[in-house]
Amino acid sequence: VMLTNNIGHHLTVCQAMIPRNLKLFPYICGNRMLSGYKPESNVKDSYKILELEEGCSLDDIRNSYRSLAKKYHPDSGSATADSEAFMKVEEAYRVVLSDVATKKKSDENNEEEEDRFKLKSPQHRHYLSFEGVGIGTPSQREKQYMQFRVDRATEQVLEYRKQRLESQYAVTDLMKAKDVKQSKKVKITQAVERLVEDLIQESMAKGDFDNLSGKGKPLQKFSDCPHIDPMTHNLNRILIDNGYQPEWILMQKEIRETIERLRKDIVASRSKLGEPVTPYRQKQWNRICEQFIEDIRKLNKRVDNFNLVVPILSRQMVHFSADKEIVRAQKTYEALLENREASNSDTKENEEENVKRFGWKSSLFKWLSL
């Protein structure tokens, strides 16, 4: 009875009277035996015993108690087992739990008191949400908000009309600028045409056109394309014949003619070498390829000059690859060989057929021809 009711005061006295097998009875019973126990030690000392600080969480308190209980419990079998230390830890754990519980209750009571004095939101909040416009009662604020919406809509309409007028004025100004440019262009074109016409008439009066080969003869009509103006075609032809062709057109024509000539030359050189390819013929072919590569390099320089002069971006040309051209020439030569072999086989077959048809007559004609 003394152990169960007042173990805190009489534990030291009764430990000598209790047998050895009953000394561990208080620790085995645990919390159930100490439920009515009220610790008298200070709260700060209890926190120090548990190696904690005030304001810690319940999880920290429980973890600290478990680690210390494992360390000091008499039944743990560790070298640090101590019954007195374990009792201090148990007492400190009770004190800290009660302190945390009292603080929690006081905080809840304070929150309830604060909630009582808090302002509650009005029930008719939808009458007050007028974008923060107006003062007074909800009905007065509603009227003020309606007037505010009307004024805002009026301002938006005026702003839209202003922007529309500005865009119209900008379009008209742009059209005027275009008309001025077009009129200036027309005036310049007309002035150039009048100047050219005056120069032509002056030259005709001097007799500069009397020595032309086609004087008094009609212009040659063309029928290449019916969609082109004949007069424009004839004028372009006259300019081309007299050396007024643009430079980039002449350069493009020259480049195309040069690459076609180089391709034909390398195929002809390969045909002259013939088959089979001996080491001597291979050396000759290598020399021909080196010369061809040099010619392609020079041609690519002409292509660069052409790209600098040509006025249209889509008309620009790319460099020619010497390796690709050599492979192309080899394939062309192989195709020519196949065609020759096919033609030779056809001629042989025709001769055999003729011998079968005519027999001794064909042999007689051959003997006569010999």
C-alpha positions in Angstrom: 0.0 0.0 0.0 2.9 2.4 0.8 4.5 1.6 -2.5 1.3 2.3 -4.5 0.2 5.5 -2.8 3.3 7.4 -1.8 6.3 5.8 -3.6 8.1 9.1 -3.9 8.7 9.6 -0.2 9.1 6.0 1.0 11.0 4.3 -1.9 14.4 4.7 -0.3 13.1 3.3 3.0 11.2 0.3 1.5 14.0 -0.8 -0.9 15.9 -2.3 2.0 12.8 -4.2 3.2 11.7 -5.5 -0.2 13.2 -8.8 -1.4 15.5 -8.8 -4.4 12.9 -10.3 -6.7 10.5 -7.4 -5.9 12.9 -4.4 -6.1 12.2 -4.0 -9.9 8.4 -4.1 -9.4 7.9 -0.3 -9.7 9.8 -0.2 -13.1 7.9 -3.2 -14.5 4.5 -1.6 -13.7 5.5 1.6 -15.5 3.0 4.3 -16.0 0.1 2.5 -14.5 1.7 2.6 -11.0 2.8 6.2 -11.2 -0.4 7.6 -12.7 -1.4 9.2 -9.3 2.1 10.5 -8.7 2.6 14.3 -8.6 6.2 15.4 -9.1 7.6 18.2 -6.9 10.8 19.1 -8.8 11.2 22.2 -10.8 10.2 22.4 -14.4 13.5 23.8 -15.6 15.4 21.0 -13.9 13.2 18.5 -15.5 14.0 19.9 -19.0 17.7 19.7 -18.1 17.4 16.1 -17.0 15.8 15.2 -20.3 18.4 17.3 -22.1 15.8 19.5 -23.7 14.8 23.1 -24.0 11.5 24.7 -23.2 9.2 25.0 -26.1 10.2 21.7 -27.7 7.7 19.4 -29.4 6.1 16.2 -28.0 8.1 14.0 -30.4 11.3 15.5 -29.1 10.2 14.8 -25.5 9.3 11.2 -26.2 12.4 10.5 -28.1 14.6 11.9 -25.4 12.8 9.9 -22.7 13.1 6.6 -24.7 16.8 7.1 -25.2 17.5 7.9 -21.5 15.3 5.0 -20.4 17.3 2.6 -22.5 20.4 4.0 -21.0 19.5 4.0 -17.3 16.8 1.2 -17.0 18.0 -1.5 -14.6 16.7 -4.3 -17.0 18.6 -2.9 -20.0 21.8 -4.8 -19.1 24.0 -1.8 -20.2 27.0 -0.5 -18.2 25.2 2.8 -17.5 22.1 1.1 -15.8 21.1 3.1 -12.7 17.8 2.8 -10.9 18.0 6.3 -9.2 18.8 8.0 -12.5 16.0 6.2 -14.2 13.6 7.4 -11.5 14.8 11.0 -12.0 14.2 10.6 -15.7 10.7 9.2 -15.2 9.8 12.1 -12.8 11.2 14.7 -15.2 9.2 13.1 -18.1 6.0 13.5 -16.1 6.7 17.1 -15.2 7.5 18.1 -18.7 4.4 16.4 -20.1 2.2 18.2 -17.6 3.9 21.5 -18.4 3.3 21.1 -22.1 -0.4 20.1 -21.5 -1.0 23.2 -19.3 0.7 25.5 -21.9 -1.4 24.0 -24.7 -4.7 24.5 -22.8 -3.8 28.2 -22.0 -3.0 28.8 -25.7 -6.3 27.3 -26.7 -8.2 29.5 -24.2 -6.4 32.6 -25.4 -7.3 31.8 -29.0 -11.0 31.3 -28.0 -11.0 34.7 -26.3 -9.4 36.3 -29.4 -12.0 34.7 -31.7 -14.8 36.2 -29.5 -13.5 39.8 -30.1 -12.7 39.4 -33.8 -14.9 41.3 -36.3 -17.3 39.1 -38.2 -17.8 39.7 -41.9 -21.1 41.2 -42.9 -23.8 38.9 -44.3 -24.5 41.0 -47.4 -20.9 41.1 -48.8 -22.1 40.9 -52.4 -23.5 44.4 -52.1 -20.1 45.8 -51.1 -18.0 44.3 -53.9 -18.2 47.2 -56.3 -14.5 47.3 -57.2 -13.9 49.6 -54.2 -16.0 52.3 -55.7 -18.4 54.6 -53.7 -19.1 55.4 -50.1 -22.2 55.1 -47.9 -24.8 52.4 -47.7 -24.8 49.4 -50.0 -27.6 50.9 -52.1 -25.7 54.2 -52.5 -22.6 52.4 -53.4 -24.4 50.4 -56.0 -25.7 53.6 -57.7 -22.3 55.1 -57.6 -20.8 52.0 -59.2 -23.4 52.0 -62.0 -22.4 55.6 -62.8 -18.8 54.6 -62.7 -19.4 51.8 -65.2 -21.2 54.2 -67.6 -18.3 56.7 -67.4 -15.8 53.9 -68.1 -17.7 52.6 -71.1 -17.9 56.1 -72.5 -14.2 56.6 -72.1 -13.5 53.2 -73.9 -15.8 54.2 -76.8 -14.0 57.6 -77.2 -10.6 55.8 -77.1 -11.7 53.3 -79.7 -12.9 56.1 -82.0 -9.7 58.0 -81.5 -7.5 55.0 -82.4 -9.7 54.3 -85.5 -9.3 57.9 -86.7 -5.6 57.8 -86.2 -5.3 54.6 -88.2 -7.3 56.1 -91.0 -5.2 59.2 -91.1 -2.0 57.0 -91.1 -3.4 55.0 -94.1 -4.2 58.1 -96.0 -0.8 59.6 -95.3 0.8 56.4 -96.5 -1.3 56.4 -99.7 -0.3 60.0 -100.3 3.3 59.1 -99.9 2.9 56.2 -102.3 1.2 58.5 -104.8 4.0 61.0 -104.6 6.6 58.3 -105.2 4.7 56.9 -108.1 4.2 60.3 -109.7 7.9 61.0 -109.3 8.7 57.7 -110.9 6.4 58.3 -113.8 7.9 61.7 -114.3 11.4 60.3 -114.3 10.5 57.6 -116.7 8.8 60.0 -119.1 11.8 62.3 -118.9 14.2 59.4 -119.8 12.0 58.3 -122.6 11.8 61.9 -124.0 15.6 62.2 -123.7 16.1 58.8 -125.5 13.7 59.8 -128.2 15.4 63.1 -128.8 18.8 61.4 -129.0 17.5 58.9 -131.5 15.9 61.7 -133.7 19.1 63.7 -133.5 21.2 60.7 -134.6 18.8 59.9 -137.4 19.1 63.5 -138.6 22.9 63.3 -138.6 22.8 60.0 -140.6 24.3 57.8 -137.9 21.9 54.9 -138.8 22.5 55.0 -142.6 25.3 52.5 -142.5 23.2 49.8 -140.8 23.0 46.4 -142.6 19.3 46.1 -142.1 18.3 49.6 -143.1 14.9 49.7 -144.9 14.2 46.0 -144.1 11.4 44.9 -141.9 12.1 43.5 -138.4 12.2 39.7 -138.2 9.1 38.4 -136.5 9.3 35.5 -134.1 6.9 32.8 -133.1 8.7 31.2 -130.1 6.2 32.3 -127.5 2.9 34.0 -128.3 2.6 35.4 -124.8 5.6 37.8 -125.2 5.2 41.2 -126.8 6.9 41.2 -130.3 8.2 44.7 -129.9 9.8 44.0 -126.5 11.4 40.8 -127.9 12.8 42.7 -130.9 14.2 45.5 -128.7 15.9 43.0 -126.5 17.4 41.2 -129.5 18.7 44.4 -130.9 20.4 45.3 -127.6 21.9 41.8 -127.3 23.2 41.9 -130.9 24.9 45.3 -130.2 26.6 44.2 -126.9 24.1 45.7 -124.4 23.5 42.4 -122.6 23.9 42.6 -118.8 27.2 41.4 -117.4 25.8 38.8 -115.1 23.9 37.1 -117.9 27.1 36.8 -120.0 29.0 35.4 -117.0 26.3 32.8 -116.4 26.4 31.8 -120.0 30.2 31.5 -119.9 30.1 29.4 -116.7 27.6 27.0 -118.2 29.5 26.6 -121.4 32.8 26.1 -119.5 31.5 23.3 -117.3 29.9 21.5 -120.3 33.2 21.7 -122.2 35.2 20.4 -119.2 32.8 17.5 -118.8 33.1 16.5 -122.5 36.9 16.8 -122.4 37.4 14.6 -119.4 35.0 11.9 -120.9 36.9 12.1 -124.2 40.3 11.8 -122.3 39.0 8.7 -120.5 37.8 7.2 -123.7 41.2 7.7 -125.4 42.9 5.8 -122.5 40.7 2.8 -123.1 40.8 -0.6 -121.3 42.4 -2.3 -119.5 43.8 0.2 -117.0 47.5 -0.4 -116.9 49.9 1.5 -114.4 51.0 3.8 -117.2 47.4 4.6 -118.2 46.6 5.1 -114.5 49.4 7.7 -114.2 48.0 9.5 -117.3 44.5 9.5 -115.8 45.8 10.9 -112.5 47.4 13.8 -114.5 44.2 14.4 -116.3 42.3 14.5 -113.0 44.8 17.0 -111.5 44.4 19.3 -114.5 40.6 18.9 -114.3 40.6 19.8 -110.5 42.6 23.0 -111.3 40.2 24.0 -114.0 37.2 23.4 -111.6 39.0 25.6 -109.0 39.3 28.5 -111.5 35.7 28.0 -112.5 34.5 28.3 -108.9 36.3 31.7 -108.7 34.2 32.7 -111.7 31.1 31.5 -109.8 32.1 33.7 -106.8 32.4 36.7 -109.0 29.0 35.9 -110.6 27.3 35.7 -107.2 28.6 39.2 -106.4 27.2 40.7 -109.5 23.9 38.9 -110.0 21.0 41.1 -108.8 18.6 38.2 -108.0 19.3 36.0 -105.0 17.6 33.0 -106.6 19.9 33.2 -109.6 23.1 32.6 -107.6 25.1 29.5 -108.3 26.9 27.0 -106.1 30.4 25.7 -106.5 31.2 22.7 -108.6 32.7 19.6 -106.9 35.7 18.2 -108.8 35.4 14.7 -107.2 31.7 14.5 -108.1 32.5 15.5 -111.7 35.2 12.9 -112.0 32.9 10.2 -110.7 30.2 11.4 -113.2 32.7 11.2 -116.1 33.7 7.7 -115.1 30.0 6.6 -115.1 29.5 8.3 -118.4 32.4 6.4 -119.9 31.1 3.1 -118.5 27.7 3.8 -120.1 29.4 4.5 -123.4 31.3 1.2 -123.2 28.1 -0.7 -122.6 26.5 0.9 -125.5 29.4 0.1 -127.8 29.4 -3.5 -126.6 25.7 -3.8 -127.2 26.0 -2.3 -130.7 28.9 -4.6 -131.6 26.9 -7.6 -130.5 24.0 -6.5 -132.6 26.3 -6.1 -135.7 27.8 -9.6 -135.2 24.3 -11.1 -134.9 23.3 -9.4 -138.1 26.3 -10.7 -139.9 25.7 -14.2 -138.8 22.1 -14.0 -139.9 23.2 -12.7 -143.3 25.6 -15.6 -143.7 22.9 -18.1 -142.8 20.5 -16.4 -145.3 22.8 -16.0 -148.3 25.4 -18.7 -147.7 27.9 -19.1 -150.6 26.7 -15.8 -152.2 27.9 -13.7 -149.4 31.2 -15.5 -149.3 31.6 -15.0 -153.1 30.9 -11.3 -152.8 33.5 -11.1 -150.0 36.0 -12.9 -152.3 35.3 -10.6 -155.2 35.6 -7.5 -153.0 39.1 -8.8 -151.8 
